[in-house]
Amino acid sequence: MLDFNTIINNIHSDLKNEVVKGVVASYIPELSKQDVNHFGIFMQHMDGRTFMAGDANVPFSIQSISKVLTLSKAIAFEDNNLWTRVDVEPSGNPFNHLSLLELENGIPRNPLINAGAIVVADILCTQFKNPKADFLQYVRDISNDQSINYNYKVAASEKLTGYNNYAAANLLKSFGNLHNDVEVVLDFYFHQCALEMTCAQVAKAFYVFANSGKCVNNKQHVTVSQAKRINAIMLTCGFYDESGEFAFEVGLPGKSGVGGGIVALLPNKFVITTWSPGLNAKGNSLIGMQALEQFTTQTNLSIF
Ligand SMILES: NC(=O)CC[C@H](N)C(=O)O
């Protein structure tokens, strides 16, 4: 039987002293305050066991990890109608790339790049009565944790420097693929990105995708087929123009965020979250990717 506790703690102690840790995101001023030395790992096994190392219980800004959570709610609302407004192909481009969006008539390549997530945010602004409060409640419910909250300073900070996302939203609006006001949708989007969660809370939230759509409380939030599709999109698009590399190195569906978090899962087996704020050139956590590569290589647990 695999000794997950030893494996995770060895990976943590091997990597925590790496000299090259990547660079903390600075284009959102609040995020630049993060200490590059934070490093946490949390594993939630489907048999109920949990394993952790380092800063697994320190909250961080989940940023683009939230795109999977909004996607799951939009799929639950819209099912296959969603795919008329956003595609499911990897973009091969950075998360904030705009020229493909113009070339492809305002249909974003997938829901996990910024433009696609802004369309998903627009759908939730239409479907929810109180978008920010209702989405927060959804995240609290699937995580079984009522203490999760937005970091309002991070949301305000991103809004101040959010020129690229304003450009994406305006482009979507010009193609008729944004139904609500740009300001309303981006206010929601900046807040979803500013959700603050620990590695442990993120792993609990993503349990729903490893468990065929049923959350930790055994409530069905998306169908089995919808959970399959969400995992497929994470596998092919979860790491922007490094999605191929992540599949090659780690071999699990997953999602990263510029706060330095990564969550990955093996359906019916486990969810694992890492947090190390230093990013590589593609905007993914440098140490987090190495930790997950070591984890699946040492355990032989991947979808392949
Ligand atoms: N890759 C990310 O985590 C990007 C999210 C960030 N809030 C942005 O919109 O730029």
The ligand as an SDF file (V2000), in Angstrom:
LIG
                    3D

 10  9  0  0  0  0  0  0  0  0999 V2000
   -4.3180   32.7930  -14.8790 N   0  0  0  0  0  0  0  0  0  0  0  0
   -4.9790   33.4280  -13.9330 C   0  0  0  0  0  0  0  0  0  0  0  0
   -5.0600   32.9940  -12.7870 O   0  0  0  0  0  0  0  0  0  0  0  0
   -5.5240   34.7590  -14.3470 C   0  0  0  0  0  0  0  0  0  0  0  0
   -6.6040   35.2540  -13.4530 C   0  0  0  0  0  0  0  0  0  0  0  0
   -6.5680   36.7410  -13.2820 C   0  0  0  0  0  0  0  0  0  0  0  0
   -7.6050   37.1220  -12.3690 N   0  0  0  0  0  0  0  0  0  0  0  0
   -6.7480   37.4460  -14.6180 C   0  0  0  0  0  0  0  0  0  0  0  0
   -7.8620   37.6080  -15.0440 O   0  0  0  0  0  0  0  0  0  0  0  0
   -5.8000   37.8300  -15.2350 O   0  0  0  0  0  0  0  0  0  0  0  0
  1  2  1  0
  2  3  2  0
  2  4  1  0
  4  5  1  0
  5  6  1  0
  6  7  1  0
  6  8  1  0
  8  9  2  0
  8 10  1  0
M  END
$$$$
